[in-house]
Amino acid sequence: MTVAGVFVLLVNDHLLKQAWPGFVTGKLSDVAGLVVAPALVALLFWRRADLAATVLTGVLFTLVKATETGAEQASQAWTLVAGPSRVLADPTDLLTLPALALAWWVRRRSLESSSTRWRMIVTMPLAVLAVTATSAAPTPTARSVEVDGDRITVHVRDGLPQISEDGGVTWSQDGAPQDEGRPLQSAACVPMQATRCYRVVPNRMAVEQSDDGGKTWGPSWALTGDDRERFARRYPYGDGRYSMALAVQARPGGHVVVVANGLDGIMVRDVSGTWRRVGWPGSPGHGAVDLSPESNVAIFLAACMLFGGAGAGLRRFNRAYLGFAAAGSLGVFTALTGWTELWAGGDLTPVLTFIGAIAALAGAVVCLVLAVAGRARPTPAAVGVLAAPLVYVCVYTPFHGWSQGTPNSYWVAVSLAVLLTVLVVLAGAVLIRNDARRAYLDGSSTSRPT
């Protein structure tokens, strides 16, 4: 039942919730999560912790869903684990708490089996992968900048104003009402130095400067190369994808320029002339780079590794397993990627996504049955289950680093992902081959390993 909960969580959170966000998929996610979570917690304590793990899960779930403080703390914790995330308080989710009784009953029954611990160990990596689906945090828009003495105020639409009193080095939020009708200042000159001026470039994320009082203009800052790609991934649609306004403040040793960069938050030029993207201070969930294409590839390759490893040790039903594994992998590919739009158009994409999700789930279930009936050797199965999330990490991690600027080049991230994935696959193949050789020498296999 825990294994079934993991598969439901994977398919629902990573596929169905993307196609049909709403009450049903939201509550199904909570039910599956409550079934899987106590087993994850109990595994940390290893013995005699099932009831305590179930109660602890219920208490934490109640705090997160019933209080804004709990939801905020969960958002911060989950951001550290799974990237920029937003957990919302929703008291109606407490209706799913009876699922904990099912989780406790399943755990008590499963402990009677001597192989339970081993199954839990090889299943938990998939459970961790399954529960990393989270809700995206909304992004406000920095619209205008105002300088009043030492105080710089960036006015924000759909958010609180950002305040700095040290020349843009540090920022804090102000709870005062904002004025969305405030005029946008597209150009400004340095106080007491009218020859140096700055202006935002219309409909671009860029700033120009003039050293002759605005007669001629040249580039001062603009997005280039991989920064432009990251920005396009960060904000693929919506208003505010350009520099909207700026202000100049005189400071000891020079001047600073603060730019309201729309959806991207705040940009500051310090007194040394260095431009620095501030973004949204104190809000790690805002402006996350969209890595869904790379994540989809990572999930697909992880599914292939899972199917391939589990089927490598079959003693019977090899052809049937291969067919259903191919169907399951194709289902994952269909549900995850956007290629269906090229063939059927946007109207049928949700239908094909659903068909792909069903094919992936059916293929996984049938392959699990065939693996048991075909007396699959435990070592290849364990290699497949353990290597699957590792493949996901190896593919996704370099691109996550690229989204943060390290490495700065996308193609370096591609090379790292390929290299790390190949190493994991080769290591898995060596382990499976050695196991096959031992099985042949022990007389437990009728075919010679290749």
C-alpha positions in Angstrom: 0.0 0.0 0.0 2.9 2.4 0.7 4.3 1.6 -2.7 0.9 2.3 -4.3 0.8 5.6 -2.3 4.2 6.6 -3.7 3.1 6.0 -7.3 -0.2 7.9 -6.7 1.8 10.8 -5.3 4.2 10.8 -8.2 1.5 10.7 -10.9 -0.9 13.1 -9.2 1.6 15.8 -8.0 3.9 15.8 -11.0 1.4 15.1 -13.8 -2.3 15.4 -12.9 -2.1 18.5 -10.8 -0.3 20.3 -13.6 -3.1 19.4 -16.1 -6.1 19.7 -13.8 -5.3 21.9 -10.7 -8.3 21.9 -8.4 -10.1 20.3 -5.4 -9.9 16.6 -6.5 -6.1 16.5 -7.3 -5.4 18.7 -4.3 -7.1 16.5 -1.9 -5.8 13.3 -3.5 -2.3 14.7 -3.0 -3.0 15.2 0.7 -4.4 11.7 1.1 -1.5 10.1 -0.7 1.0 12.2 1.2 -0.5 11.3 4.6 -0.3 7.6 3.7 3.4 7.9 2.7 4.7 10.4 5.3 4.4 8.3 8.5 6.5 5.6 6.8 9.2 8.2 5.9 9.2 9.5 9.5 9.2 6.0 11.1 12.2 4.9 8.9 14.3 7.6 10.7 13.7 5.9 14.0 13.8 2.4 12.5 11.9 0.5 15.3 8.7 0.9 17.3 8.0 4.3 16.0 4.9 3.8 13.8 2.3 5.2 16.2 4.6 8.2 17.1 5.4 8.8 13.5 1.6 8.8 12.6 0.8 11.2 15.5 3.7 13.5 14.6 2.6 13.6 11.0 -0.9 14.5 12.0 0.2 17.3 14.3 2.6 18.9 11.8 0.0 18.6 9.0 -2.6 20.3 11.2 -0.2 23.2 12.1 0.7 23.7 8.5 -2.8 23.6 7.1 -4.6 25.4 9.9 -2.2 28.3 10.6 -0.5 30.9 8.5 2.7 30.7 10.7 2.9 26.9 10.1 2.4 27.4 6.3 5.1 30.0 6.2 7.6 27.8 8.1 6.8 24.9 5.9 7.4 27.1 2.8 10.8 28.1 4.1 11.8 24.5 5.0 10.5 23.1 1.7 12.4 25.8 -0.3 15.6 24.5 1.2 14.7 20.9 0.2 13.0 21.2 -3.2 13.7 24.7 -4.4 11.5 27.8 -4.3 8.2 26.7 -2.9 5.0 28.0 -1.4 2.8 26.0 1.0 -0.6 27.4 1.6 -2.7 27.2 4.7 -6.1 25.5 3.9 -8.3 24.3 6.8 -10.3 22.2 4.3 -7.3 19.9 3.9 -7.8 18.7 7.4 -10.7 16.6 6.0 -8.0 14.2 4.7 -6.6 13.4 8.2 -8.5 10.1 8.4 -6.0 8.8 5.8 -3.5 8.6 8.8 -5.6 5.7 10.2 -5.1 3.9 6.9 -1.4 4.6 7.0 -1.1 3.3 10.6 -3.1 0.1 9.8 -1.0 -0.6 6.6 2.2 -0.1 8.6 1.1 -2.5 11.4 0.2 -5.2 8.8 3.3 -4.8 6.8 5.6 -5.1 9.8 4.6 -8.8 10.0 6.7 -9.4 6.8 10.4 -9.9 7.2 11.1 -8.1 4.0 9.3 -5.0 4.9 12.4 -3.0 6.0 14.2 -3.8 2.8 11.2 -2.8 0.7 10.9 0.4 2.6 14.6 1.3 2.1 14.4 0.8 -1.7 11.0 2.6 -1.9 11.8 5.7 0.1 14.0 7.4 -2.6 10.9 7.3 -4.9 8.8 8.7 -2.0 11.2 11.6 -1.6 11.1 12.3 -5.3 7.3 12.0 -5.2 6.7 14.6 -2.5 8.8 17.4 -4.1 5.9 18.8 -6.1 5.0 22.2 -4.6 3.0 25.3 -5.5 4.7 28.2 -7.2 4.9 31.4 -5.2 3.3 34.4 -6.9 5.6 37.2 -8.1 4.7 40.9 -7.5 5.8 43.8 -9.8 8.2 46.6 -8.9 6.7 49.6 -10.6 8.3 52.9 -9.4 11.1 54.3 -7.3 10.9 57.3 -4.9 13.8 59.0 -3.2 13.1 61.1 0.0 16.4 62.1 1.6 18.2 59.0 2.7 15.1 56.8 2.2 14.6 54.9 -1.1 11.1 53.4 -1.7 10.4 50.9 -4.4 6.6 50.8 -4.9 5.3 47.3 -5.6 2.1 46.2 -7.3 0.5 43.1 -5.6 3.1 43.4 -2.8 4.4 45.6 0.0 6.8 48.5 -0.8 10.5 47.8 -0.4 12.5 50.3 1.7 16.2 51.0 1.9 18.0 53.7 4.0 21.6 52.7 3.2 21.8 53.3 -0.5 20.2 50.0 -1.6 22.5 47.7 0.4 19.8 46.3 2.6 16.0 46.3 2.2 12.9 45.9 4.3 9.2 45.8 3.6 6.9 48.5 4.7 3.3 47.8 5.5 2.0 51.2 4.4 -0.6 51.3 1.6 0.9 51.6 -1.9 -0.1 54.1 -4.6 -0.4 52.2 -7.9 -1.3 55.4 -9.7 2.1 56.9 -9.0 3.7 58.2 -12.2 6.7 56.2 -13.5 10.0 58.1 -13.6 11.8 56.7 -16.7 14.8 59.0 -16.4 16.8 60.9 -13.8 20.0 62.8 -13.4 22.5 62.8 -10.5 21.8 65.5 -8.0 24.3 68.4 -8.3 25.8 66.7 -11.4 23.3 67.3 -14.2 25.5 66.0 -16.9 25.3 62.4 -15.7 21.8 61.0 -16.3 20.2 57.5 -16.5 17.1 56.2 -18.2 15.3 52.9 -18.7 15.1 51.5 -22.2 11.4 51.1 -23.3 10.2 47.5 -23.4 13.6 46.1 -22.5 15.4 45.0 -19.3 18.1 47.6 -19.7 19.4 51.0 -18.6 21.2 53.7 -20.6 23.4 56.5 -19.3 24.4 59.9 -20.6 27.4 62.1 -19.7 26.2 65.2 -21.6 22.9 65.9 -19.9 20.8 63.7 -22.1 22.0 64.7 -25.5 23.5 61.3 -26.3 22.9 57.9 -24.6 24.9 54.7 -24.3 24.4 51.4 -22.6 24.9 51.2 -18.9 23.4 47.8 -18.0 21.5 45.1 -19.9 20.7 41.4 -19.8 23.0 39.4 -22.1 23.6 35.8 -23.0 22.6 33.3 -20.3 21.2 36.0 -18.1 18.7 36.7 -20.8 17.8 33.1 -21.1 17.4 32.8 -17.3 15.2 35.9 -17.3 13.0 34.5 -20.1 12.6 31.2 -18.2 11.9 33.2 -15.0 9.1 35.3 -16.5 7.7 33.6 -19.7 4.6 35.8 -19.7 2.8 38.6 -17.9 3.2 42.4 -17.7 6.4 43.9 -16.2 9.0 42.0 -18.2 11.1 45.2 -18.6 12.7 48.0 -16.5 9.8 50.3 -15.5 11.3 53.2 -13.6 14.4 54.4 -11.8 15.7 57.0 -9.3 19.1 58.4 -8.5 20.4 59.2 -5.0 23.6 61.1 -4.1 25.7 59.1 -1.6 29.1 59.7 0.0 31.7 58.8 -2.6 29.3 59.0 -5.5 25.7 58.1 -6.3 23.5 55.1 -6.6 20.8 54.2 -9.1 17.8 52.1 -8.1 15.7 50.5 -10.9 12.2 49.1 -10.5 12.7 46.1 -12.7 9.1 45.0 -13.0 8.6 41.3 -12.3 12.3 40.9 -11.6 12.3 43.1 -8.6 15.0 45.6 -7.8 18.3 46.4 -9.6 21.0 48.7 -7.9 24.1 50.5 -9.2 26.3 51.2 -6.3 28.7 54.1 -5.8 31.6 52.1 -7.5 29.5 51.7 -10.7 28.8 48.0 -10.3 25.3 46.9 -11.1 23.7 44.3 -8.8 20.5 42.4 -9.1 18.7 42.5 -5.7 15.5 40.8 -6.9 13.0 40.3 -4.1 14.7 40.6 -0.7 13.6 38.0 1.8 11.4 36.1 -0.7 13.3 33.1 -2.1 10.1 31.8 -3.9 9.8 34.8 -6.1 11.2 34.7 -9.6 12.3 31.1 -9.8 13.7 30.0 -13.2 11.4 27.6 -14.9 13.3 24.3 -15.2 10.3 22.2 -16.1 11.8 21.0 -19.4 14.9 19.8 -17.6 12.9 18.3 -14.8 10.7 16.5 -17.2 13.8 14.9 -18.9 15.1 14.0 -15.5 11.9 12.3 -14.5 11.7 10.4 -17.8 15.3 9.2 -17.5 14.7 8.2 -13.9 11.6 6.2 -15.0 13.7 4.4 -17.7 16.4 3.6 -15.1 13.7 2.2 -12.7 12.1 0.0 -15.3 15.4 -1.1 -16.8 17.0 -2.0 -13.4 13.9 -3.9 -12.2 13.6 -5.9 -15.4 17.3 -6.8 -15.7 17.0 -9.5 -13.1 13.9 -11.2 -14.4 14.0 -15.0 -14.7 10.7 -15.2 -16.6 8.3 -12.9 -18.6 11.1 -10.9 -20.0 9.3 -10.0 -23.3 6.1 -9.1 -21.6 7.9 -7.0 -19.1 9.9 -5.2 -21.9 6.6 -4.3 -23.6 4.9 -2.9 -20.6 8.1 -1.1 -19.5 8.2 0.6 -22.9 4.5 1.5 -22.6 5.1 2.9 -19.2 8.1 4.9 -20.3 6.2 6.2 -23.3 3.4 7.2 -21.1 5.7 9.2 -18.8 7.2 10.9 -21.9 3.7 11.7 -23.3 2.5 13.1 -20.0 5.5 15.2 -19.3 6.6 16.7 -22.6 4.9 19.3 -24.8 5.4 17.4 -28.0 1.7 16.5 -28.0 0.8 20.1 -28.9 2.6 19.8 -32.2 0.4 16.8 -33.2 -3.0 17.5 -31.7 -3.1 21.2 -30.8 -3.6 22.8 -27.4 -7.2 21.6 -27.1 -6.3 17.9 -26.9 -3.2 18.3 -24.9 -4.9 17.7 -21.5 -6.6 14.6 -22.8 -3.3 13.2 -24.1 -1.6 14.1 -20.8 -4.2 12.2 -18.9 -3.8 9.2 -21.3 0.0 9.3 -20.8 -0.4 9.4 -17.0 -2.7 6.4 -17.0 -0.3 4.5 -19.3 2.6 5.4 -17.0 0.7 4.2 -13.9 -0.6 1.1 -15.6 2.8 0.2 -17.0 4.3 0.6 -13.5 1.7 -1.6 -11.8 1.9 -4.4 -14.5 5.7 -4.3 -14.4 5.7 -4.6 -10.6 3.4 -7.6 -10.9 5.6 -9.2 -13.6 8.7 -8.5 -11.5 7.2 -10.4 -8.6 5.8 -13.2 -10.8 9.0 -13.5 -12.8 11.1 -13.9 -9.6 13.3 -10.8 -10.3 16.6 -10.9 -8.5 16.7 -8.4 -5.6 20.0 -6.8 -6.5 19.0 -5.5 -10.0 15.7 -4.3 -8.7 17.3 -2.5 -5.8 19.8 -0.9 -8.2 17.0 0.3 -10.4 15.0 1.7 -7.5 17.9 3.4 -5.8 19.5 4.7 -9.1 16.3 6.2 -10.4 16.2 9.2 -8.0 20.0 9.4 -8.3 19.6 9.8 -12.1 17.0 12.5 -11.5 19.4 14.4 -9.2 22.3 14.0 -11.6 20.3 15.4 -14.5 18.5 18.2 -12.6 21.2 19.5 -10.2 23.5 21.1 -12.9 20.5 23.0 -14.3 19.4 24.1 -10.9 22.9 25.4 -10.4 22.8 27.2 -13.8 19.5 28.8 -12.7 21.4 30.3 -9.8 24.3 31.4 -11.9 26.8 28.5 -11.2 27.7 27.3 -13.8 27.0 30.5 -15.8 26.9 28.6 -19.1 23.9 26.5 -20.0 26.1 24.1 -22.1 28.4 23.5 -19.2 25.3 22.4 -17.2 24.3 20.1 -20.1 27.8 18.6 -20.1 27.8 18.0 -16.3 24.3 16.5 -16.5 25.4 14.0 -19.2 28.6 13.1 -17.5 27.0 12.5 -14.1 24.1 10.5 -15.5 26.5 8.3 -17.6 28.5 7.6 -14.5 25.4 6.5 -12.6 24.1 4.3 -15.4 27.6 2.7 -15.9 27.8 2.0 -12.1 24.4 0.5 -12.2 25.2 -1.7 -15.2 28.4 -3.0 -13.5 26.5 -3.9 -10.4 23.8 -5.7 -12.4 26.3 -7.5 -14.6 28.3 -8.7 -11.5 25.1 -10.0 -10.0 24.2 -11.8 -13.2 27.6 -13.4 -13.3 27.3 -14.6 -9.7 23.8 -16.0 -10.4 25.2 -17.9 -13.4 28.1 -19.3 -11.4 25.7 -20.3 -8.6 23.5 -22.1 -11.1 20.5 -19.9 -10.5 20.4 -18.6 -14.1 19.9 -20.6 -17.2 21.4 -18.1 -19.5 25.0 -17.0 -19.8 25.6 -13.3 -18.9 26.6 -11.1 -21.8 
